[in-house]
Amino acid sequence: MLHVFPEGKPNPLQDANLCSRLVFWWINPLFKIGHKRRLQKDDMYSVLPEDRCQHRGEELQGYWDQEVKRAEKDAREPSLMKAIIKCYWKSYLPFAIFKLFESLRLNNSAIRKTTTGQIVNLLSNDVNRFDRVVTFLHILWIGPLMAITVIILIWMEIGISSFAGMSLLIIFMLLQSFFGKLFLSLRNKIAAFTDTRLRTMNDVITGIRTIKMYAWEKSLAELITRLRRKEISKILRSSYLDGMNLIFFDTASKVILFVTFTTYVLLGNMITVSQVFLAITLYQAVKFTGILLFPMAIESVAETIASVQRIKNFLLLDELPQCDHQLPSDGKTIVNMQDFTAFWDKELRTPTLQGLSFTVRPGELLAVVGPVGAGKSSLLGAVLGELPPSQGKVSVHGRIAYVSQQPWVLSGTVRSNILFGKKYEKKRYMKVIKACALEKDLQFLENEDLTVVGDRGTTLSEGQKARISLARAVYQDADIYLLDDLLSAVDAEVSRHLFEQCICQVLHEKITILVTHQWQYLKDASQILLLEKGEMVHKGTYAELLKSGVDSASLLKRENEEAEPSPVPESPTMRTQTSSESSVQSQQSSTPLLKDAAAEDQDTENIQDTLSEERRLEGKVGFKTYKNYFRAGAHWSVIIFLILVCIAAQVAYILQDWWLLNWANEQHSLNIMAYEKGNITEMLDLNWYLGIFSGLTGCSLLFGVTRSLLALYILVNSSQTLHNKMLKSILRAPVSFFDRNPAGRILNCFSKDIGHMDDLLPVSFQEFIQTFLQLIGVLGVVVVVIPWIAIPVIPLGVIFFFLRRYFLETSRDVKRLECSTQSPVFSHLASSLQGLWTIRAYKAEQRFQELFESHQDLHSEAWFLLLTINRWFFLRLDIIYFIFICLVDFGSLLLAQTLNVGQAGLILSYALNVMVVFPWCIRLSIEVETMMISVERVIEYTQLEQEAPWELEFRPPPDWPNNGMIALSKVNFKYSSDGPLVLKDLTTDIKPGEKVGIVGRTGAGKSSFIAALFRLSEPEGRVWIDRILITEIGLHDLRKKMSIIPQDPIVFTGTMRENLDPFNKHTDEELWNVLEEVQLKEVIEELPDKMDTELVESGLNLSVGQKQLVCLARAILRKNQILIIDEATEHVDPSTDDLIQKKIHEKFAQCTVLTIAHRLSTIIDSDRIMVRFSLVGFPLFPFTFNFKIYSSS
């Protein structure tokens, strides 16, 4: 097992004796620490061996596999519930479900059917249902049994009249069962809406830079708010069902009591104090178990059944067959594909790849080229085993290393990303750093190769991420290298270095399959494979390609355009001319000064997946949090009205019981007087007593219904309001916030914390209000009837107060630890899903599973402690209320002469009721406070640092900018207030309508220049656009007036129509026209629902080049005077690049165009070239020249 965090303290439960286990004495040291200081992660006890995620997951996995096999044999659907029951029938513990293990094995067809948001929802909400259901399982048989017992006892005392009340009790229980079915239906609908909302939130978080530059925050906020509104409408209905159950709990005993004794007296009977006392006591008992807990059990079971179904559907998704790429017995590596045909989506008529055949042997370089959407990345997927064949076969013998087209970087150090689980060997490591041109980049990083990069490598440029991914592959020393358009992410000089020093030298003995659009390197390839629409157009050498007549003139033209004079003398680049030994010698001549923090033989797996520490608040949840929570739900006047209704309801409940006992007491006194006088028993005025009794019952019912429904409405509305505030705050946060916080952490707040506020907190808070007022009422009645009882009760209250405070000092910290340790679980899951191909290519599934288990076990440590300390507290509460009951009982006996029968019956029935109400009230108070931590976290997210306003009072003219002039004067720029300068003293002028190319080494600040223009962080200095200072206008007024084709193309989950025109500003004709202009019309027409076809998460059913064309289409639709192209054509083939350039010249001829590029051909028609240099210890500065004049001279 690999551990992300150091092993926790040994769990004292393992060595605790029986007595210590019974009274939870072994947990006392933790309370002492919590009393002295704030608890930290290393204060937690290790998970017991039998409770580890690995053990529990493998155990359940075994039962599930057996169930699936039996189901296949019996031709039925497998039941996950059966597997769970078989696994945990002896002793239940919330299982660390094996979702990550499962998700790492999903095939790509299955991945397209689910999203990261859905999986996060399964982990955060659905799995947590099991924690709740275990509390109520026994209530399913105890509730009905107790109801039957009460019916018998009441019948024995009152006779046939009891059936009137009991029939009502049965009706209530049947209604609650019916509500349980409704609740199950609502829960499924809520889960679907939650999945959609989280899926959209995941898109927003991962694409936040593009969203901000498009100024789409408002519209996406409206979209998510609409989704949330639909979700909250169902949540409110389910809360009202919960409210009905609480109303039954609150008023059922009163209504049943009223019906029972009304029937009894109308049949001509006289009520007695003993009958009333027995009825109140028994109905109070059945009220708690049968009316409150039984429906909660039904509801919890219904929720769990829905969750099990959703989890089962996920587990039944198709898995990737296990591929064995190990060397054959003869030791020869080879990649051989014969007549290979495959579909990503079998619903489409056209195959992704069709009839491909080729063979690659050690020492050979296969270059794969072709237009956008030709199937180049899919070919690599087929070699990896990600794309299963529908015809033909592919044979792969050897260990694979893979570099994806969109580089995948873990949150961790640069070194841990390169080593990727391998041991650190300095000589080999330095060789890789040199070959991958990372020396200069590492010198600029704060801690060199021990610098921690953010989630998804947000602190690195695309080129740096690409080279780190390449370094990871090279360090693995694999047999087969699959490189997906790696060279497009870097500038021409670095590209040449990587090709010559890494691919042609270090990897010259390996099998290398290189997908590329860099035609100038094709002459060094052993074979060239030209694809078009998934079919092989040509296969052969460079010379054969030129002779084949496959548009060879265009290829040569492109090659000559791409080739630039080398700043150093040419060296042989053919793989066959270089030995690895000479390569090593040449590379060792210059080595970067890297920090030797790890020993050469250190296993670095323990430093992988490093996450920034999540901030935890300290101390108790303050009054301000409660105030903000309630104020988010309603105005103060409504809240005050609710408080008055709550008090009135409790007064009405007590008065009803008091009136019934007073009635019985008066009847008893009247009977005694009549007996003493020798008269026949007299009846009291039935109309008077029954009328008052009916009025009080009606008031109880009215106030109870109002209290429950109004409280639930306010609390659910609070959740809605705070969600919307958090969403607005997140969208207004600067990009530096997203660099510091992993997507999983933010999603955790939108899933688990909002889930608590939606489902659990409103009901728990409402229950707490009811039971707390009931407890106060009981104590008030007891003290009024027996005043001296306050003398021993006060010390008990003081003991309870200090015990609760002592407990909460630890409980709050443990709950916060539980929340903060769950975020890394989601972050690791989201990151793993993004890098799925890479993880599986390196056969790292087991390692990532173990990393997941380490995160999960750390969370289990906190969760186990939370459960244990609660048991510790409630055990001590039992002692306190046992003493209270004894005091009341003995007090009643001692004061028997001074109390009337009604008073004695009332306080005894209430005292017995305390046995149930008191621990439940305290449990709810703790539950509410711990869940208020979720509110606290959400409120913290509503108070994030914000960007400048979207609109200011000063608004630019509607036609601004009509010229497109840009001027910068002494501009300094950094991404965060405490970050390093990435632009320094930048001064330049760009004329209206000018076409400017921006080039420079990777990491020189080219994209930072664009970020400064869009004010992704506030620049120092002055930037004018058409003579308006950009810092004097709102962000949206600025960003809406510039179009960008970003470096990292973003396609959101949804339809193509929504991706092109999220605000419905354009007609279908305009959308189809723009798709035709960017040559995507045919691709979209092949989809089942054309423009209304739902694209899968991150647009996985489009290639990277096609996503870039979508971004171009968006830019054309926006029709702005300024267009910025940030390395947008690096991942497209030359013909598509030509198309993009042509469309830019056509559509933006009169516009100002800034183009960041690595390809010379992309910027060759620019009016000016701006060259960015980056030198150690010197400011960044531009050098500009007129390329057309330069080239003509």
C-alpha positions, 0 to 999 in steps of 0.5 A, spaced: 500 500 500 502 506 498 501 512 502 500 519 500 500 521 508 504 519 513 501 513 517 497 515 523 497 514 530 496 506 532 489 505 533 488 504 541 482 500 539 486 494 537 489 494 544 483 496 548 480 491 553 473 489 554 471 495 559 474 500 555 471 498 549 464 498 552 465 505 555 469 508 549 475 510 554 480 508 549 478 515 545 479 519 551 486 521 549 483 525 543 479 529 547 484 531 551 488 533 545 482 537 542 481 540 549 488 543 549 489 545 541 486 544 534 486 537 532 491 536 526 491 530 521 496 527 524 492 526 531 487 521 527 488 514 529 490 509 523 484 505 520 483 498 523 486 493 518 479 490 517 476 497 515 481 499 510 479 501 503 483 496 499 480 490 504 473 492 504 473 494 496 476 487 494 471 483 499 465 487 496 468 486 489 468 479 490 461 478 492 459 483 486 463 478 481 459 472 483 453 476 483 454 478 476 456 471 474 450 468 477 445 473 474 448 472 467 447 464 468 440 465 470 439 471 465 437 476 470 439 483 472 445 483 477 443 485 484 448 490 487 444 490 494 444 482 494 452 483 494 452 488 499 448 484 504 452 478 503 458 482 504 456 486 510 450 482 514 455 480 519 457 487 521 456 493 517 461 499 515 460 504 510 464 501 504 469 504 501 466 503 494 471 501 488 469 506 484 476 509 482 478 502 481 472 501 476 473 508 473 480 506 471 477 500 467 471 503 464 472 503 456 471 509 452 464 507 450 462 507 457 466 513 459 462 517 454 455 515 457 458 518 464 461 524 466 466 526 472 460 530 475 456 524 475 461 520 479 463 525 484 455 525 485 455 518 486 461 518 491 459 524 495 452 523 495 449 516 493 455 512 497 453 517 503 446 514 504 449 508 506 451 511 512 444 514 514 440 507 512 444 503 517 441 507 523 434 506 521 434 498 519 432 495 525 426 500 525 423 497 520 421 491 524 421 495 531 416 500 528 410 496 526 412 491 532 411 497 537 405 499 534 401 492 535 404 492 542 401 499 543 394 497 540 394 491 545 395 495 551 391 501 549 385 496 548 386 492 554 385 499 558 380 503 554 377 497 550 373 498 543 374 506 543 382 505 542 381 502 535 378 509 533 385 512 535 389 506 532 386 506 526 388 513 525 395 510 527 395 505 522 393 510 516 398 515 518 403 509 517 400 507 511 401 514 508 408 514 510 409 508 506 406 511 500 410 518 501 416 513 501 414 511 494 413 518 492 420 520 495 423 514 491 421 517 485 423 524 487 430 522 489 431 519 482 429 525 479 433 530 484 439 525 482 438 526 475 438 534 476 444 534 480 448 530 475 446 535 470 448 541 475 455 538 477 457 536 470 456 543 468 459 546 474 465 541 472 465 544 465 465 551 468 471 550 473 475 546 468 474 551 462 474 558 467 479 561 463 476 561 456 469 562 459 472 569 462 475 571 456 468 569 452 465 573 458 460 567 458 459 568 466 453 571 466 449 566 461 453 560 464 450 562 471 443 563 468 444 556 465 446 553 472 441 557 476 435 554 471 438 547 472 438 549 480 431 551 480 429 545 477 433 541 482 430 545 488 423 545 486 424 537 486 428 538 493 422 542 496 417 537 494 421 532 497 422 536 503 415 537 504 414 530 504 419 530 510 415 535 513 409 531 512 412 526 516 415 531 521 407 533 522 405 526 523 410 526 528 409 532 531 401 532 531 399 524 530 399 523 538 395 529 539 390 527 534 390 520 536 389 522 543 383 526 541 380 521 537 381 516 542 378 519 548 372 523 544 370 516 541 371 514 548 366 519 552 361 519 546 360 512 547 358 514 554 364 512 558 368 517 563 375 518 563 380 516 568 387 519 570 390 512 569 387 511 562 390 518 560 396 517 563 397 510 560 395 513 553 399 519 553 405 515 555 404 509 550 402 514 544 408 518 546 412 512 545 409 510 539 410 517 536 417 517 536 418 510 534 412 509 529 411 516 527 418 519 526 423 513 526 419 509 521 418 514 516 425 516 516 427 509 515 422 508 509 425 514 506 432 512 508 431 505 505 428 508 499 434 513 498 439 507 499 435 503 494 435 509 488 443 510 490 444 502 489 441 502 483 445 508 480 451 505 483 449 498 480 448 502 473 455 505 473 458 498 475 455 495 469 458 499 464 462 496 459 470 495 462 476 495 458 478 488 456 485 487 459 491 487 454 498 484 455 503 488 452 509 484 455 514 482 450 513 475 447 518 469 449 523 471 443 524 478 446 522 481 440 518 488 440 513 489 435 507 493 433 503 490 428 496 492 425 492 488 420 486 490 416 484 494 422 477 497 423 473 500 429 468 505 431 468 509 437 460 510 437 457 504 433 451 508 432 455 512 427 455 509 420 462 511 418 467 507 422 473 511 426 478 507 422 478 502 416 482 497 413 489 499 416 495 495 416 502 496 418 508 494 422 513 497 426 519 494 429 525 497 434 529 502 431 523 505 426 519 511 427 512 511 424 510 518 422 502 519 422 499 525 418 493 527 416 487 532 416 483 534 422 479 528 424 482 523 420 483 518 426 490 519 428 489 520 435 484 514 434 490 510 431 494 511 437 488 509 441 487 502 438 495 501 439 493 502 446 487 498 446 483 503 448 479 502 441 477 495 440 477 492 433 470 491 430 474 487 424 482 485 424 487 485 429 492 489 432 498 486 436 503 490 441 509 486 444 513 491 449 512 496 454 508 502 452 510 510 454 504 515 451 504 522 451 497 525 449 495 531 445 493 535 451 498 533 456 496 531 462 500 533 469 498 531 476 498 536 482 505 535 485 512 536 484 515 537 477 520 531 479 514 526 481 510 528 475 517 525 471 518 519 475 511 517 475 513 512 480 520 510 478 526 511 483 530 517 482 536 515 478 540 522 478 544 520 471 538 518 468 534 523 470 539 529 468 539 525 461 532 526 460 531 533 463 537 535 457 533 531 452 527 534 453 529 541 453 527 542 460 533 545 463 532 553 462 525 552 465 527 549 471 531 554 473 526 559 472 521 555 477 521 557 484 524 550 487 526 548 480 524 541 479 521 540 486 516 546 485 509 544 486 505 545 480 497 546 481 491 542 479 492 540 471 498 543 471 495 550 471 502 554 473 505 551 467 505 553 460 502 548 455 509 547 452 512 546 459 506 541 460 508 537 454 515 536 455 514 534 462 509 529 459 515 527 454 520 527 460 515 522 464 515 517 457 522 517 456 524 516 463 520 510 463 525 507 458 519 503 455 519 499 448 514 503 444 513 510 444 506 513 442 507 521 441 501 524 439 502 531 436 507 533 441 511 537 437 506 542 436 505 545 443 512 548 443 516 553 439 520 551 432 527 551 436 525 547 442 521 542 437 527 541 433 531 540 439 526 535 441 526 531 435 533 531 434 536 530 441 530 526 444 526 522 438 532 521 434 537 520 439 535 517 446 529 513 443 533 511 436 533 504 438 525 504 440 519 503 436 516 510 436 509 512 433 509 520 432 503 523 430 505 530 427 503 536 423 510 538 422 512 536 415 519 538 415 521 532 420 517 527 415 524 525 411 527 522 418 521 517 419 522 510 417 515 510 415 509 515 413 502 513 414 497 518 411 490 518 414 484 521 411 477 520 414 480 514 418 482 510 411 490 509 409 491 514 403 499 512 403 504 508 407 511 508 405 518 512 406 518 520 405 521 519 398 515 514 396 510 519 399 513 524 394 513 520 388 506 518 390 503 524 387 499 525 394 499 533 393 506 532 394 507 540 391 503 542 397 507 538 402 514 540 399 511 547 400 509 546 407 516 543 409 520 549 406 515 554 410 516 550 416 523 549 416 527 555 419 535 556 419 538 553 425 542 557 430 547 551 431 550 547 426 546 541 423 548 535 426 545 528 423 538 526 425 537 520 422 536 515 428 540 510 425 546 514 425 546 515 433 548 511 438 545 512 445 552 512 448 554 518 445 548 521 446 549 520 453 556 523 453 553 529 449 548 531 454 552 530 460 556 536 458 551 541 461 546 539 467 541 544 470 542 545 477 537 541 480 535 540 488 537 533 490 532 533 495 531 525 494 536 520 494 538 516 488 534 510 490 528 513 493 521 511 491 518 517 489 511 514 489 509 517 496 510 524 493 505 523 488 499 527 487 501 532 492 495 537 493 495 544 496 492 544 504 485 546 504 484 551 509 480 549 515 476 554 520 477 554 527 473 554 533 465 553 534 460 555 528 459 562 530 452 565 531 454 569 524 453 563 520 447 561 523 444 568 522 447 568 515 444 561 514 437 563 516 437 570 513 439 567 506 432 564 506 427 569 509 426 576 511 427 577 519 419 578 519 418 571 517 423 568 521 420 572 527 413 569 525 416 562 525 419 563 532 412 565 535 409 559 531 414 554 534 412 557 541 405 557 540 405 550 537 409 547 543 404 551 548 398 548 545 401 541 545 402 542 553 395 545 554 392 539 550 395 534 555 394 538 561 387 540 559 385 532 558 389 530 565 385 536 568 378 533 565 380 527 568 382 529 574 376 534 575 372 527 573 375 524 578 374 529 584 367 529 582 366 522 582 369 522 589 364 527 592 359 523 589 361 517 592 362 520 599 355 523 598 352 516 596 350 519 589 350 516 582 356 518 578 355 525 575 358 527 568 361 533 567 359 538 562 361 534 556 360 540 551 365 545 555 371 540 556 370 537 549 370 543 546 376 546 549 379 539 547 377 540 540 380 547 540 386 545 543 387 539 538 385 544 532 391 549 534 396 544 535 395 541 528 394 548 525 401 551 528 404 544 527 403 544 520 405 551 519 411 550 523 414 544 519 412 547 512 414 554 513 421 552 517 423 547 511 421 552 506 426 557 509 431 552 510 431 549 503 430 557 500 437 558 504 440 552 500 438 555 494 440 562 495 447 560 498 448 556 492 447 562 487 451 566 491 457 561 491 456 560 484 456 568 483 462 568 487 466 563 484 465 566 477 467 572 479 473 569 482 480 571 479 483 565 475 489 565 481 483 562 485 482 556 480 490 555 480 490 554 487 484 550 488 483 543 485 477 542 481 475 536 485 475 541 492 471 546 488 466 540 486 466 537 493 463 544 495 457 544 490 456 536 491 457 534 498 456 541 502 450 543 498 447 536 498 447 536 506 444 543 505 439 540 501 437 534 504 439 533 511 440 540 514 433 542 513 430 536 516 435 535 522 434 543 523 426 542 523 427 536 528 431 539 532 427 545 533 421 541 535 424 536 540 428 542 543 422 546 544 418 539 547 424 538 551 424 545 554 416 544 555 417 538 559 422 541 563 418 547 564 412 543 566 416 539 571 419 545 575 412 548 575 409 542 578 415 540 583 419 547 584 424 543 588 426 539 582 430 545 580 435 544 585 438 537 583 437 539 575 441 545 575 447 541 577 445 536 572 444 542 567 451 545 568 454 538 568 451 537 561 453 544 559 460 543 560 460 536 557 457 538 551 462 544 550 468 539 552 465 534 546 464 539 541 471 542 542 473 535 539 467 534 535 468 540 530 475 539 529 474 532 527 468 534 522 472 539 519 477 534 518 472 529 515 470 535 510 477 537 508 480 529 507 474 528 502 476 533 497 482 530 495 478 523 494 474 527 489 480 531 486 484 525 485 478 521 482 477 527 477 485 528 475 485 520 474 479 520 469 482 526 465 489 522 464 485 515 463 489 513 457 496 515 460 495 511 466 493 505 463 498 506 458 503 506 463 500 500 467 499 505 473 492 503 475 494 499 481 498 505 483 493 510 482 488 505 485 493 505 491 493 512 491 486 513 491 485 508 497 490 512 501 486 518 500 480 514 502 483 511 508 485 518 511 478 520 510 475 514 513 480 515 519 476 522 520 469 518 519 471 513 524 473 518 529 466 522 528 462 516 529 466 513 535 466 520 539 458 521 538 458 514 541 462 516 547 458 522 548 451 519 548 453 514 553 455 519 558 448 523 556 444 516 558 447 517 565 445 524 566 438 523 563 437 516 567 439 520 574 434 526 572 428 520 571 430 517 578 429 524 581 423 526 578 420 519 580 422 519 587 420 527 587 413 524 585 413 519 591 415 524 596 410 529 594 404 524 593 400 528 598 401 535 595 400 533 588 393 531 585 393 525 580 393 529 574 399 533 575 403 527 577 400 523 571 403 529 567 410 530 570 411 522 570 409 521 563 413 527 561 419 525 565 418 518 561 418 522 554 425 525 556 428 518 556 426 519 548 426 526 547 433 528 551 438 524 547 434 525 540 435 532 541 442 532 543 443 528 537 440 533 533 443 539 536 450 535 534 448 533 527 446 540 526 452 543 528 456 539 524 452 540 518 453 547 519 460 546 517 458 545 510 454 552 511 460 555 514 464 552 508 459 555 503 459 562 506 466 562 506 466 561 498 461 566 497 466 571 500 472 570 495 476 575 493 473 578 487 475 580 480 474 588 478 466 589 476 463 586 470 460 593 468 462 600 471 458 606 470 463 609 465 461 604 459 464 605 452 460 606 446 456 601 443 461 601 437 467 601 441 472 599 438 471 601 431 479 601 429 482 596 433 488 600 436 492 597 442 497 601 446 501 598 452 506 603 456 510 600 462 506 594 463 507 589 469 503 583 470 503 577 474 497 572 475 496 573 483 498 578 488 504 574 491 506 571 484 512 573 480 512 578 474 511 574 468 511 581 464 515 587 466 516 594 463 512 592 456 511 597 452 508 597 444 503 600 440 499 596 435 496 600 429 488 599 427 487 593 423 494 591 423 496 583 423 501 582 428 505 575 430 508 574 437 513 568 437 518 566 443 520 560 447 516 556 451 514 560 457 517 567 455 510 570 456 506 570 450 500 567 453 501 572 459 501 578 454 494 576 452 492 575 459 494 582 461 489 584 455 483 580 457 485 583 465 485 575 467 489 579 473 489 586 473 496 589 470 500 595 472 501 600 467 497 602 462 493 599 456 489 603 451 484 600 446 482 605 441 484 611 446 480 608 452 484 605 458 482 598 459 482 599 467 477 604 467 471 600 464 468 593 466 471 587 465 465 584 460 465 591 456 472 589 455 472 582 454 466 582 449 469 586 444 475 581 443 475 575 440 479 569 442 481 562 439 484 559 445 490 555 446 486 550 449 480 549 446 474 548 450 467 544 448 462 544 453 458 538 455 451 539 451 449 540 444 453 543 438 448 549 438 449 550 445 457 550 444 456 555 438 451 560 441 449 559 448 445 565 448 440 563 442 443 570 438 443 566 432 439 563 427 440 556 424 442 558 418 447 562 421 450 556 425 450 552 419 453 557 414 459 558 420 460 550 420 460 550 413 465 555 413 470 552 418 468 545 414 465 542 420 458 541 417 459 534 414 462 532 421 455 535 424 451 532 419 453 525 421 451 526 428 444 522 430 441 529 432 445 533 428 446 540 431 442 538 437 446 531 438 449 531 446 456 532 446 460 528 451 464 530 457 469 535 454 467 534 447 471 527 447 467 525 440 471 531 437 478 531 435 482 537 438 483 540 431 475 539 430 475 543 437 479 548 435 475 549 429 469 550 433 472 556 437 474 559 430 466 558 428 465 562 435 470 567 433 466 568 426 460 569 430 462 574 435 464 579 429 469 583 433 474 588 431 480 585 435 481 577 434 487 574 438 489 567 436 493 563 442 497 558 438 490 555 436 493 552 429 498 548 433 494 541 433 491 541 426 494 539 419 497 544 414 491 544 410 486 545 416 491 551 418 491 554 411 483 553 412 483 557 418 488 562 416 484 563 409 478 564 414 481 569 418 484 573 412 476 573 409 472 574 415 477 579 419 481 583 413 479 589 417 480 587 424 486 587 428 489 580 429 494 578 434 497 571 433 501 567 438 504 561 434 510 556 433 509 555 426 513 560 421 507 559 416 502 561 421 505 568 422 508 569 415 503 574 412 503 578 419 505 586 418 509 585 424 513 580 428 513 581 436 519 576 438 519 575 446 525 573 450 526 571 457 533 571 460 535 569 467 535 575 471 533 580 466 526 583 464 522 580 459 522 585 453 519 585 446 523 585 439 519 587 433 520 588 426 516 588 419 517 581 417 515 582 410 520 588 409 525 583 412 524 577 408 524 581 401 531 584 403 
